[in-house]
């Protein structure tokens, strides 16, 4: 996951099925809820994600309207919402006077998402870190150290309880993750956090890069409830699709082989693309549709842009539904409503039974 404030620039293999990320196209309609598909008789029926599967959707705090975005979410499909992002102060504090200290969310926005999701029986987690953490925040790597760990975890626990959240999602990346791993603090921190908040019925999840060296340590797997593979932004600087179907399968198998149980593993899919190289010309799915219309809907490359189209999202979701726990979406503000919604594509395939 990456923090994309004003310009939305996020940190492969060419794919058979891969199809996008920016603001534009169809506006997601407020109140749209429950995916609908035709049954054998031709009538419409609601799609609800199988309780044995998960669909994790990130909501960015820098969305133009968090409430409008939240109202647009089909909670029949989305089972977990991760709020991106939060960071501590240098003393390990997470909030002051009832407001988060370092986040694009304010308290009212957090409360709004939580109320909406909980009314549908869905979970909301605070995501810690991100690919581009607030430079004014304290160092998360320092807070993971033994000397600071207990205080920081107590503050995280208080934060979760205060906002009635369902857990903490750990999304530390890049140099921050490198430092934490070098100091061998990742697994001890996750273990201690789990011991603190799991008895309260709260989850501890994580997002991990898939490229060599960017993964979270295997020693932490047993302490995490869900592990999302960020299977996108691959081949940085190259011209291939940054999130191909083939790469997704390779990444899933890589983490299964490294010891992640299938029951915990989640495949991350992107709602955005790049042109001409991975890391440049970033466009959200809704921007691609706004610019090119339906021409982009069922192909994974158009006018030099490479992204995940409806076909690719359906194929990846089907594979994830049959082989692991589910899918994760980066991120929900980049989708559209209606026939070209990528979330609805996820909904059509998330209940696919294993062969």
C-alpha positions, 0 to 999 in steps of 0.5 A: 500500500502506498500513501498517495496524497495529492499526486497519488504516485504509488510504488512484473512480469507481462500478463495474460490477464491484467487490466487501474487508479485516479479520480474521474470517470463515473462517480461512485453512487452513494448508497449503492449496496449489494452486488447483483448477478443474474441467476439461472432464471435471469432474475437478480440476486444479491452477492454476499461474500462467503463467510469463509472468505475475505475481501479487504478494501483500503479506504484512503484518508485523503479521499475527497469525501470519506463519507461519500466513499463509505456510502458507496461501498458494497458491504455485501462484498467487502468484509474488512475495511482498512483505514490508510494510514496512521502513524505515532508521535515520537513518544509512541502516542496515537492520538490527542484530545480524541483526534489521531495525531498523524493521519489524513482521517479525523475522528468524525471520519473514523467514526463514520466508517466504523458505524457504517461497516459495523451496521453491516456486520463488517470489520474496520482496522487502522492501518499503520505506516504505509509506503510514504509515512508522514515525515512529521510523525515518529519513527515506527521502527523506533517504536518497535524496539523493546524499550518502546514496544510496551508503551506503543502497543498500549497506545495502539490498544487504547486507540483501537478501543477508543474508536471501536475498531476491530484491529491493527493492520501493519503496513510498514514498508521500504526502509522502515521495514528494512530497519525493523528486520535488521534489528529483529524487531518485527516478530517480537512486536507482532507477537506482543501486539497480538497478546495485547489485543487478540484477547479483546477480540481484535485482529492483527493483520499485515501487508507485505511486498512480494519482491525479494527482500521486501517481505515481512519475516516468516517468523511473524506469520504465526502471530498474524490473522491475515497476510495480504500480498501487495502483488502490484508495482512489480518490475519498478521502472520497467515496461511490463504490466506491474500486476500480471495474473502470472505474477499473482500466482507466483507470489501466492505460491511463494508465500505458501511455500514460505509457510503462510497458511492458505487460510491466512493468505490474501491476494492484493489487487490494484485498481490503477495502472501506469504509463509508460513505465511502472511508477510513472503516469499513474491512473486510477481505474475510474480515470482510465474509464473517464478518458477512454470509456468502455474500450479499457474495460476488458483489456489489460493494456490500452494506449500504453497504460497497463493495469488490471481490467475486469477480466484480470480482476475476475481471474485473480479473484477466482484463483484466490477464492479457490486457493487462499483466503481472499483478496485485498484491494488497493484502494476503493476510491479508485473504483466506479459504480455500475457495469465497470466496477472492479469491486463488483468483478471481485463479488462475482468470483469471490465465492467460486468453489475449489475444483 
